[in-house]
Amino acid sequence: PLAAVVVAVVAAAARLPRWLLAAAALALGFATLQRNRQYGDPVKLWSDTVAKNPNEPRGHNDLGTALRARGDAAQAQAQFTEAIRLQPDYAPAQFNLGVALLDAGRATDALPHLTLAAGAPRHQADLQLDLGQAYAELGRYGEAVAAFRRAVALDPASASARGDLGNALLLAGRPAEAAAEYRAALALRPGDEIGRASCRERV
């Protein structure tokens, strides 16, 4: 359907002076180069996206993800918070903010965001692992066990989930069940360490 349009454009371009065509090609090439540089830097790319569409929560969430990957935790949290302000039920931003707060040692602040992230379309096994970690850090071991069991159900082949569950069971005073989970974790990945550091330290 675009054939006629393309023919017309090419015919019109053929009548233009060569210097004008060269200038246009140079300008377009420069614009492409600039855009490619943005694509090579996720922070620049998503910063540009946010600047052009500041009311779109996904842009803020993706910018926060890029900032967090670069090690800028404070700015990442600010972007996740802005995404949630724009759309409170935006589960990916709730999940990312919860994880960022948990990594910062703020389990109490992280827990409500992780709970609200239950509708996230992806990362459900990771979400349950993070919920379990938050509960464990708060001393709520029964809830940690339940969250880690959900993680195991979602990803039975995860040695980390099995190890985390074992740690939570041990902290909950259920050593026999913990030993069974440790054995299952070691069967999945012989020789690997099991469980998250935060839980191991409490053990």
C-alpha positions as CSV (number, residue, x, y, z in Angstrom):
1,P,0.0,0.0,0.0
2,L,2.9,2.4,0.5
3,A,4.4,1.7,-2.9
4,A,2.8,4.8,-4.5
5,V,4.0,7.0,-1.6
6,V,7.5,5.6,-1.8
7,V,7.7,6.2,-5.6
8,A,6.5,9.8,-5.1
9,V,9.0,10.5,-2.4
10,V,11.9,9.1,-4.4
11,A,10.8,11.0,-7.5
12,A,10.7,14.2,-5.5
13,A,14.0,13.6,-3.9
14,A,15.6,13.0,-7.3
15,R,14.8,16.6,-8.3
16,L,16.5,18.1,-5.2
17,P,20.1,19.3,-5.4
18,R,22.7,16.8,-4.4
19,W,24.1,19.0,-1.6
20,L,20.6,19.3,-0.1
21,L,20.2,15.5,-0.1
22,A,23.6,15.1,1.4
23,A,22.8,17.6,4.2
24,A,19.5,15.8,4.9
25,A,21.2,12.4,5.1
26,L,23.9,13.8,7.4
27,A,21.2,15.3,9.7
28,L,19.3,12.1,9.8
29,G,22.4,10.1,10.4
30,F,23.4,12.3,13.3
31,A,19.9,12.0,14.9
32,T,20.2,8.2,14.5
33,L,23.6,8.2,16.2
34,Q,22.3,10.2,19.1
35,R,19.4,7.9,19.6
36,N,21.7,4.8,19.4
37,R,23.8,6.4,22.2
38,Q,20.7,6.6,24.3
39,Y,19.8,3.0,23.6
40,G,23.3,2.1,24.8
41,D,22.7,3.7,28.2
42,P,19.5,2.5,29.8
43,V,19.5,5.4,32.3
44,K,19.7,8.0,29.4
45,L,17.1,6.2,27.4
46,W,14.5,6.0,30.2
47,S,15.4,9.5,31.4
48,D,14.5,10.7,27.9
49,T,11.3,8.7,28.0
50,V,10.3,10.1,31.3
51,A,11.1,13.7,30.2
52,K,8.8,13.2,27.2
53,N,6.0,11.4,29.0
54,P,6.3,12.2,32.8
55,N,2.8,10.9,33.6
56,E,3.5,7.3,32.5
57,P,4.3,5.0,35.4
58,R,6.0,2.4,33.4
59,G,8.7,4.9,32.3
60,H,9.5,5.8,35.9
61,N,9.6,2.2,36.9
62,D,12.0,1.3,34.1
63,L,14.1,4.3,34.9
64,G,14.2,3.1,38.5
65,T,15.3,-0.3,37.4
66,A,18.1,1.1,35.3
67,L,19.2,3.4,38.1
68,R,19.2,0.5,40.6
69,A,21.3,-1.6,38.2
70,R,23.8,1.2,38.1
71,G,24.0,1.3,41.9
72,D,22.0,4.5,42.5
73,A,19.6,3.1,45.1
74,A,18.2,6.4,46.3
75,Q,17.3,7.7,42.9
76,A,15.9,4.3,42.0
77,Q,13.6,4.4,45.0
78,A,12.4,7.9,44.0
79,Q,11.5,6.7,40.6
80,F,9.6,3.7,41.9
81,T,7.8,5.9,44.4
82,E,6.8,8.3,41.6
83,A,5.4,5.4,39.5
84,I,3.3,4.4,42.4
85,R,2.1,7.9,43.0
86,L,0.9,8.0,39.4
87,Q,-0.7,4.6,39.6
88,P,-1.0,3.1,43.1
89,D,-2.0,-0.3,41.8
90,Y,0.9,-0.6,39.4
91,A,2.3,-3.9,40.7
92,P,5.7,-3.9,39.0
93,A,6.7,-0.7,40.8
94,Q,5.3,-1.9,44.1
95,F,7.5,-5.0,43.7
96,N,10.6,-3.1,42.7
97,L,10.2,-0.6,45.5
98,G,9.6,-3.4,48.0
99,V,12.8,-5.2,46.9
100,A,14.8,-1.9,47.0
101,L,13.7,-1.2,50.5
102,L,14.4,-4.8,51.6
103,D,17.9,-4.5,50.2
104,A,18.4,-1.3,52.1
105,G,17.5,-3.2,55.4
106,R,14.1,-1.6,55.7
107,A,11.9,-4.8,56.0
108,T,9.1,-3.0,57.8
109,D,8.8,-0.4,55.0
110,A,9.2,-3.1,52.3
111,L,6.5,-5.5,53.4
112,P,3.4,-3.4,52.4
113,H,4.8,-2.9,48.9
114,L,5.7,-6.5,48.5
115,T,2.2,-7.5,49.7
116,L,0.6,-5.1,47.2
117,A,2.7,-6.5,44.4
118,A,0.8,-9.8,44.4
119,G,-0.8,-8.9,41.1
120,A,2.6,-8.5,39.3
121,P,2.5,-10.5,36.1
122,R,6.0,-11.8,36.5
123,H,8.5,-12.7,39.2
124,Q,5.9,-14.3,41.5
125,A,8.4,-16.9,42.8
126,D,10.9,-14.1,43.5
127,L,8.1,-12.1,45.2
128,Q,7.4,-14.9,47.6
129,L,11.1,-15.3,48.4
130,D,11.3,-11.5,49.1
131,L,8.1,-11.7,51.2
132,G,9.6,-14.6,53.1
133,Q,12.8,-12.7,53.7
134,A,11.0,-9.7,55.0
135,Y,8.9,-11.8,57.4
136,A,12.0,-13.6,58.6
137,E,13.9,-10.3,59.3
138,L,10.9,-9.1,61.3
139,G,10.8,-12.3,63.3
140,R,7.5,-13.4,61.8
141,Y,8.8,-16.9,61.1
142,G,5.4,-18.7,60.6
143,E,4.6,-16.2,57.8
144,A,8.1,-16.6,56.4
145,V,7.6,-20.4,56.2
146,A,4.3,-19.9,54.4
147,A,5.8,-17.5,51.9
148,F,8.8,-19.7,51.2
149,R,6.4,-22.7,50.7
150,R,4.6,-20.7,48.1
151,A,7.9,-19.9,46.4
152,V,8.8,-23.7,46.4
153,A,5.4,-24.5,44.9
154,L,5.9,-21.9,42.1
155,D,9.5,-23.0,41.4
156,P,10.1,-26.6,42.7
157,A,13.5,-26.7,41.1
158,S,14.8,-23.7,43.1
159,A,17.5,-24.8,45.6
160,S,17.5,-21.3,47.0
161,A,13.8,-21.4,47.8
162,R,14.3,-24.8,49.5
163,G,17.2,-23.4,51.5
164,D,15.3,-20.3,52.5
165,L,12.4,-22.5,53.6
166,G,14.8,-24.7,55.6
167,N,16.2,-21.6,57.4
168,A,12.7,-20.3,58.2
169,L,11.6,-23.7,59.6
170,L,14.7,-23.8,61.7
171,L,14.0,-20.3,63.0
172,A,10.4,-21.4,63.7
173,G,11.7,-24.2,65.9
174,R,11.0,-27.0,63.4
175,P,14.5,-28.6,62.9
176,A,13.3,-31.9,61.5
177,E,11.3,-30.2,58.7
178,A,14.2,-27.8,58.1
179,A,16.6,-30.7,57.6
180,A,14.3,-32.2,55.0
181,E,14.4,-28.9,53.0
182,Y,18.1,-28.7,53.3
183,R,18.5,-32.2,51.9
184,A,16.1,-31.3,49.0
185,A,18.2,-28.1,48.3
186,L,21.4,-30.1,48.3
187,A,19.9,-32.7,46.0
188,L,19.1,-29.9,43.5
189,R,22.5,-28.3,43.7
190,P,25.1,-30.4,45.5
191,G,27.8,-28.5,47.2
192,D,26.0,-25.1,47.0
193,E,25.4,-22.9,49.9
194,I,21.7,-22.8,50.8
195,G,19.5,-20.1,52.0
196,R,19.9,-16.3,52.0
197,A,22.6,-14.6,54.0
198,S,20.1,-12.6,56.1
199,C,18.3,-15.8,57.2
200,R,21.6,-17.7,57.8
201,E,22.9,-14.9,60.1
202,R,19.8,-15.3,62.2
203,V,20.3,-19.0,62.5
